[in-house]
Structure formats: structure tokens, C-alpha cells
Amino acid sequence: MAMQSNFAAKLLVSSTKQDVPRFLHQEIITACASSIASHGCFTIALSGGSLPNFLSSLPESFRVSGVDPMFDKWHVFLADERVVPSTHDDSNLKAIRASFLDKIRDQEDLELIPESQIYGIDYDKLASCPAGNSENVTKEESSVDEEIARLYQTQSVEPALAKSNGRFDCLLLGFGPDGHTCSLFPNHPLLNERTKLVAHISDSPKLPPRRITLTLPVLENALCVILVGAGSSKSPILKACFETLNEEVTAGKDMNGKSYDVIMKDPPPYPCAMARPKEGKLIWVVDADAAKDLEAAITL
């Protein structure tokens, strides 16, 4: 699979994990305001895991910045989802609701994101083939998951993207200590999928095994991709992903952090490093623990 060489990105490093939202929210606010001004809506896909926790204070960050989020114009998607009921603790949608969407409801003076613009998977399909704890997925389960992925693409993703020039305005993604992002895992055949926008995976190396995920072509077509991570477990991944970095001397200082211009390493060592928008921008937002080995290991 051909990737853009000498791919340039931005790396924002906060001094602590608690300061990550200060950097992250400014990028979301910028992307939101630009997209709504351009085509009247904001299409955003979110990962689950620990990422939603960084969004709890996003409504307040909009308020402090003086920018109207116009949440009624947002279309919120799942970058990936575990094939479990929406009330299950493994559900990414449940995590996103608890950490972000419910916080908007706490702000009485803000428009809400309409439920019709929050796109979960077709959880009713699980009734005929409920998710279990087994790592051994049956053919019937895999067939159901494939249909769930197909419906998410045709009934949710494609109609909404038609409102935003055929691509996501913002993909807000986490990355794991194994280098995965969305449910795209190292050395998995799904990395070679070039036709589908949404695909199912029945053998996820990380439990639960049944998932649906956006594919690499969607990541490559996005207007903005933001990868977010914190903690020392992410340090080896960052060190492997970047070829060079150059610090912007003044940028980030007012937010207690650092900003770098980086060049991505070729070939990409992990799926998270394959998220390279062809006509958009790539931003990494991490804390100092995740970035602790970068300056010593990478050419300045």
C-alpha cells in the first residue's frame, strides 16, 4: 500500500495528562468553526477507550474561547465500535455519551446535538446473534457483524458525508500501546481494505473480538485527523513513528507545553502512523510522558 513520503504533521505536547484537553480542544474548536462556516455542518468521528475523557470540558472550552459550537449542526460518528449493546460497558457510544454528550446537556444555554445526528450502529441486529465473551466468533456472528458494518456505511456514514464534501471534517482518534487506531491493528488484513468505508473485524487482538471500524481510505480522505495519547506506554510508538521533529520555539508556551513540526517515518511502522490525510492535516496531541524519549531519539 503506497503512502505519502516525507509526510508532515504537527505534534503538540502538554506538560501533563491533565493539560491535554487545553491543546486538543483548541484544534477541535478551529476545525468546527471552519467546517460550519464552509458547508454548514461539522462531521466528526470519535474513538472510544480513554479518549472521551478528554472531551468532558469541551463545552466549557468553547465558552472560554468565545466560539459558538453550534452543536445542533454536529454529526457525531463512531470511528469504531465494539459489537455489543449500547448499554454495555464495552460500548464506545456509551463512553462517548457519558464523558461528552451528556456534558452538553448540563449546559442549559447550549443547543444539543440532535439524537438523529448521533450515529450508533444498528444494535437491533444483535438480537438475533448477541455478543458473547468467547474469542471464537462463529460464521453466523461474523455475518451479522458484516451486515452491521454495511448498514453503518450506507445508512449513516455515506448520507452524512454527502453534507461535508464526501469526507469527515475531523477524525478524533486514540492510539494504543500496540500502535492500533480505530480497530485497525498491526499486521491485520483489514489494513489492506481499500473499497469499504466501514468494515467488520471478528478477530480483534484486543477484546472484545467483534467490532466495526472506519477503514484507512476514510482516514486518508479526512480534512483533519487528530491522534491523542497519554502515558509512558505510548512513548515507544511515538518514537517509532517520527523521522524528524523541530520545535516551534514560541508555540505552545502559553499553554504550558511544546509544539513541533514533524516528518513521519516511512514506511509507517504502525496503523496509527498510516492515518495520513491526502488533502488535510494531521495533528498529534500527547502528554510529556508519551513524548519523553522523542528529543533524544529523533533527529532535530
Secondary structure, DSSP 8 states (H G I E B T S, - for coil): ----TT-EEEEEEESSGGGHHHHHHHHHHHHHHHHHHHHS-EEEEE--TTGGGGGTTHHHHHHHHT----GGGEEEEESEEESS-TTSTT-HHHHHIIIIIHHHHT-TTS----GGGEE---GGGGGGS---S-SS--HHHHHHHHHHHHHIIIIIIHHHHGGGTTS-SEEEEE--TTS-BTTB-TT-GGGG--S-SEEEES--SSSS--EEEE-HHHHHH-SEEEEEE-SGGGHHHHHHHEEEEEEESSTTGGGTEEEEEEEE-SS-SSGGGG---SSSEEEEEEETTTTTTHHHHSB-
